[in-house]
Amino acid sequence: MQRKDIKLETIHKEFEGIITGLEERSKAGDALYSVENMIFRQLLQLGKLLFEYYLSVLLLGSKAKNKEYRKTGLKNCGQKKRTLLTIFGLVEILRFKFYDTAHKRTVYPFDIEHKIGNSKFSYTLHDWIGRASTDNTFEESVSAVNRILGLNLVGMQSERISEKMSENVEMYYAQKEYNTQIEGKFFAVGFDDKGVPIRAGCLERKAESNGVRLGKGQKRDVQRHSTVSVTYSFNERCRTAGDVIKSLFKEKKEENTEPLEKQKMAQHKHIRAFMSDKEKAIEYGFNQILKRKGGTTAPIVVLIDGDRGLEHAVDRVAQRMQLTERIDTKILDFIHVTEYVWKAANVHFGEKSDKRESWVKQQCRLLLESKTPNVIEIVNELLEKHKGNSGKERDLESVIKYFTNHTHMMDYANYLKKGYPISTGAVESACGHFVQNRMQRNGMHWTPDGSQNMLNLRAISKNKDWEDYMKFYIDSQYKFAA
């Protein structure tokens, strides 16, 4: 009896055993919970038998094909066994081994033809564990798989899988094509920095303390910035200064009204983050827009939170990429602007004064009407009133400096008339859910490479590219299965 016939007979017996077991359980009146678990465990065992049967059929078919490989000059080195951990458990594969004398390498045609790759884990496990690791710690990403499938994977194996899976993210996004027909009329790009804790030893710096407990203000790790790039298209949504004021200062009767600037404006958001490479993140963001713009002349809007270093980096990259003329405008995030208005109000009126909100509304309206010089003059008058109080002088001077330095990005009346966004909300949100939620958990620290690997893989998940990337990842891996 051939190997596959033996396996087929075993499969039939296993299935019959499951049916018999169910009949016995029904007579005993067992709880559904225990029966449900029993069926699942037996189905996993049946799945393993079916998987092994499928392999036996393939392996028998591969014997004839091996003659073709001999004709190509490959030297037949007999058969070699390998193990593969699947969702059904560990399976063994006995396949033919060849040696390519021309390229001095070992070749396993079966592995290449059937896209097995050179990992000891199946691609389904790569899929499940890799995806889980983008939202959970490495230990958490295998715990559910272990419990469901009865495996004994550890966090280090999850880390290695995610590291391997992240290798081709750059290549994937470089070749990815976009449907330019579904994009909005305009394109926006925003950038922001978010810290990631890096092990001090990886940066050739000593940690502040090697003790079990850190002293006040001490940190075991070193913060390194990741620069987040968020691109999206949008259609114009014209507003007035009054519309924005209403959304920022909602009355009680309007409590259920969604803030204007938080209403969905961004279409097809795309997120990436790059460790300690501001200009790479900016260049990536611009390239993303150029790919999605197709051959159109759709205007590009750049949203910035007021970081002068970031603005200068944007200007350098835009000039290098010859995009300066294609950028319609740079817009200063209005939410950050309001924080400085509140700062001035707190200095002048006090943080508990009821007069603050009315004054802040007045200044915000002036700013939204592109009357920034008027607001600077008003704050200067406050500065004169508080002369002699060094603390208040310092705070008010910082407000004046902020508005003065960024006036060229505060033509809000024009932005609202054109229907442009005036908030970096999409970027701020990305910094939180994309970087912070995964990279800044308690006790978490990264290597420089490890942090970038996770940010790459997390981008695939958050951009909803996972299924497409898995196909790309497998296709790019199986060719090197030797």
Secondary structure, 3 states (H helix, E strand, C coil): CCHHHHHHHHHHHHHHHHHHHHHHHHHHCCCHHHHHHHHHHHHHHHHHHHHHHHHHHHHHHHHHHHHHHHHCCCEEEEEEEEEEEECCEEEEEEEEEEEECCCCEEECHHHHHCCCCCCCECHHHHHHHHHHHCCCCHHHHHHHHHHHHCCCCCHHHHHHHHHHHHHHHHHHHHHCCCCHHHCCCEEEEEEEEEEEEEEHHHHCCCCCCCCCCCCCCCCCEEEEEEEEEEEEEECCCCCCHHHHHHHHCCCHHHCCCCCHHHCCCCEEEEEEEEECCHHHHHHHHHHHHHHHHCCCCCCEEEEECCCHHHHHHHHHHHHHCCCHHHEEEEEECHHHHHHHHHHHHHHHHCCCCCCHHHHHHHHHHHHHCCCHHHHHHHHHHHHHHCCCCHHHHHHHHHHHHHHHHHHHHCCHHHHHHHCCCCCCHHHHHHHHHHHHHHHCCCCCCECHHHHHHHHHHHHHHHCCCHHHHHHHHHHHHHCCCC
